[in-house]
Amino acid sequence: MRLLLVFLSEPLPGQVKSRLTHAIGPERAEVVYRSMVRILLAQLSGLEQCRIRFCHTPDDAGDALRLWLLTEVMEVPEIQLAPEIMDFHPQGEGDLEDRICRAAGNAFEEGYQKVAIISSDCIELSSRWIHAAFAQLNEQHEVVAGPTTTGGHHLLAMQRYLPALLRQISWSGTNAFQATIQNATQEGITLYQLPPLPEIGTENDYHQALSGPMGRRLRKAIETFDP
């Protein structure tokens, strides 16, 4: 049993992409965020033998997130995901570290044997990367981790709950991935590292994405939400 945890926020102006909001304004940042999530859903098309759990904040946004994402799945032809493989859980209280630990711990308590964690920040992430991560979780590797080009994570996968790996990490900082490597080394946890991927966090990241390999798809999605 495999589970992909996707951490998302309710798409409201001023509540998503805080660094981008300061640069391009809350309404535009919300449009970019919705566009990134649409691309991510399309990129996850082809995901096999894996459920998807959308971990949302705020906790009372479950109905809004469900309506938003299921509408995307049903109405956007590029998204080929079955609604029955999805569920929606609130992230709960605490900082991001607490919420990640809780989501991972709950997944393993439910019986999942391999769990991967992502957000919507890396639009180049796809089902192939998820499959590759799960494939590397074997007798040699307890953890698979993928860095972003700015020092964060684009993916973190485990085959057992490892709270010592997840603690004492500034998850939104530029040294988050390095902290994960240090935790793994200190705890004797075997880790396989995936290649880095770019994320969209700042205005510079955003403009680089528009000129990158996914730029055309990102512009098309943005035009759909903000013609």
TORSEFI-866583 format. One record per residue: y, x, z of N, C-alpha, C in turn; residue in three letters. Coordinates in steps of 0.05 Angstrom, whole numbers, plus 5000, padded with zeros to 4 digits. Atoms other than C-alpha are relative to their C-alpha. Layout:
% TORSEFI-866583
YXZYXZYXZala...
END
This chain:
% TORSEFI-866583
497650175000500050005000502550185000met497649835003506750294978502449825001arg497650154997513750064994502450174993leu497449875006520550244966502149855016leu497850114985526250135015502650074986leu497549965014532950034980502249905018val497850074981539150055025502449914983phe497850125015544649594999501949875020leu497950154986551149285023500749754984ser499050235013553848595008502450084983glu497949915018558348694947502749855004pro497450124994565148514976502250214997leu497849805002571848854961500750125027pro499449864975573349375013497750065018gly502449964984566249365040497950184988gln501849825014562849814989501550244988val498949765013563950514961502850075011lys497449964986569350705012501650224987ser498549785012571251364980501149924973arg499050105027571751044911502149795003leu498050214995575650464940502850125004thr497449874995581150944963501250094974his499049895025581651214892500749794979ala499650185023581050614846500549715010ile499550274990582150014892497549855007gly502450144991577349534927498749824980pro501250185020576449034870498550164979glu501349845021574849574819497650145011arg502349874988570249934867497749815004ala502150204998566449294879498649964973glu501250035026565449214804498250244993val501649775005562949924799497449995016val502450024983558149804857498049804988tyr501850195012555349174825498750114975arg501049885024554549554760497850215006ser502049804993550850124794497449875009met502450144991546049634827498549884976val501250115024544749284761498450224985arg501349785013543049954729497550095015ile502349924984538550144787497749814997leu502150205004534649494781498650044973leu501249955026533649634707498450255000ala501549754998531550344722497449985015gln502550044985526350094770497949844985leu502050155017523049674716497750194994ser502449845004515949914707498850115026gly501149924974514950044781497349865004leu502750114998507449954794498950045028glu501449984974503249824856501950065023gln498049944980509349814899501749755005cys498150214994513449284935502850125004arg497249924997521049324940501249845023ile498650134977524749165005502950074999arg497149965000532249085001501049985029phe499049984972535049305069503149964998cys497350075006541848975072501850015025his497950024980548249015112502349854988thr500650074973551348615143497549835003pro502650144996545348275175500049714991asp500050285007547647575159500449964970asp499650025029548247725084497549964984ala502650025014540947595068500049804977gly500050205021542046955029501850084977asp498249915021547947254991498750224983ala501449795014543947874973497749894983leu502250125014537947464953500949864975arg498850145023542147024907500950194979leu498949805019545647624876497850144985trp502049825013539548054863498049844984leu501950165015534747504841501349884975leu498650085024540047244793500150234979thr500049765018540547954764497250024987glu502749975010532947984757499449784979val500650225018532547304723501749994975met498150045022538547354677500650264983glu499449755014539148094656497450094986val502549945014533948244601498950285006pro500949724995533748994617498550035026glu501349984974531248854687497349864998ile502750105001523748774686498650045026gln501249994974521848654758499149725008leu501150264991517648094788501249935027ala498850084974521247704843498050015023pro501950024978514747644882499450275013glu500449744987514548394896502350085018ile497549944984521348364932500149855026met499250154976523348195002502650115010asp497349944990529848235041500050025030phe499949974971530848515111502750105008his497549884989537148635152499650285010pro500249734990538549355169500150015031gln499950004971540149175241502350175011gly497849874986544749505292499650314999glu500149714998546450245300501250134976gly499049855023548750795255497950024979asp501949995023545450965189497450135008leu502449864991540551435223498149805014glu501750204986538150875269498849804981asp501050205018537550385212497850104981arg502149885017533550855168497550045016ile502449964983528851035225498649735005cys501250264994527850295242498649894975arg501250115024526450095170497450154993ala502449845005521450665160497849945020ala502050064979518050545226498749734997gly501050275004517349805214498149994976asn501750005024514349935145497250115006ala502649894994508850375172498549835020phe501350184982507549895229498749764986glu501150225016506349355176497650094984glu502449915014500949785145500550154974gly499549865024504450115087499250305004tyr501049724997501450805073501950204987gln498049835012506951095030502649854998lys497450144999514350925039502150194989val497849855011520251164998502649855006ala497450114992527651065016502050104979ile497849935019533451044966502449825006ile497650175000540450754959500649944970ser499250055027544250544897501850214988ser498049805008548351184891499350164976asp500949835023544151534838498949824978cys500850185021543851124775498050134980ile502049875016539351644741497249985012glu502650034987533851504791498549774987leu501550205014528251104759497249975012ser502750044991521250844769498350254997ser501549755004518551504742500350195023arg499549834977521851874799498549895025trp501450124978518851384849497050064998ile502849945004511951464819499450305005his500449724996512752224819500050075030ala499949954971514652214893497449915013ala502550104988508651784912497650184993phe502249835008504052234872499950265015ala499949754986506352844910499449975030gln500950054973504752514977497050015001leu502949955000497852804986499250185023asn500949834978493953285029501850245004glu498249774998498953835014502849945010gln497350064994505453465024500249745016his499550244984507352985080502549854992glu497350115007514352875053500750094972val498749925026517752864985503049925003val497150044997525352934984501450094975ala498449935023530352944927502950035008gly497249974993537353234936501949894978pro497950055020543652994903501550264995thr498549765006548253504871502250065020thr497949964980553153404928498950035029thr501249934974548253544985498749775015gly501450234988545552855001497249964991gly502750075009539052504985500149804977his500450235019537152104923497449865006his502650124993530151974951498850155023leu501649884979526052095013497549835004leu502550154998518751905017498150145020ala501849904979513451975072497449844998met502650144998506151805082499249955029gln500250094972506951715158502750015012arg497450014987512651565204500650265014tyr499249744990516352205221502849985011leu497350034989522252045266501450265004pro498849744996523352785281501350104974ala498949925025524752885207502749864994leu497850175007529852325204502450025020leu498049994980533852475267501950234997arg498049794999540052905277500950084972gln499049955027542352825205502549834995ile497650155008549352625182499449904971ser501050105025546652185126502049974978trp497950035020553252095091501550264995ser498749745003555152835096498950164978gly500849825022554553405047497850195008thr502349834992549253765088497649845009asn502250174991544553185097497350104990ala502649915011539153465051499150265014phe500749754986539454155083499149955028gln500950074974538753835151497149905000ala502750105003532453485127498150244997thr501649765004529654155103499650155027ile500149864974531254465171498249855019gln501750164983527953895208497150034993asn502749965009521753955166498950275008ala500949734993521354705178499450025030thr500349994971522354635253497649855010gln502250174991517054085259497450074986glu502549935015511954415212499149794981gly500550225019512453835163500050124972ile500149905027510254015093501649814981thr498150155016515453795042500150104971leu499749945029515753764966502849914991tyr497250055007522653804936500249924970gln499550095028524553404873502550134990leu497549895012530053644825502449835009pro497650154992537153444842500949804979pro498850205017540652834814502949965009leu497350064992548052664812500349725013pro499550264987550752104856502949924994glu497350105003556951674851501149935027ile498850064974561051714914503050024998gly497149955002567951984896501049924972thr498850055027572751864838499050204980glu501049795019570552524807497249944992asn502850085006563252314812499949784979asp499950235017565051664778500750084971tyr499249915027568551994719497950174987his502249845011562952494711497749824991gln502150195008557951914709500749864974ala499150145025562051564655499650184975leu500349825022561552194612497250124999ser502749894999554252334630498049844984gly502050135015547652094602499849705004pro500150294994548251414636502749874996met497350105002555551334619500349744983gly499850235017554650834563499049755014arg501050234986550350374605501849925023arg498250074979555150424663502549864990leu497650145011561150244620499349724991arg500850265009557349664590499749805023lys500350174976555549394659502749935012ala497450044989562649474683501649794984ile498650195018565349094623499049725004glu501250264995560548524638501249875025thr498950114975563148444709503149984999phe497149995000570448614692500950024971asp499449985028571648444618503050044995pro
END
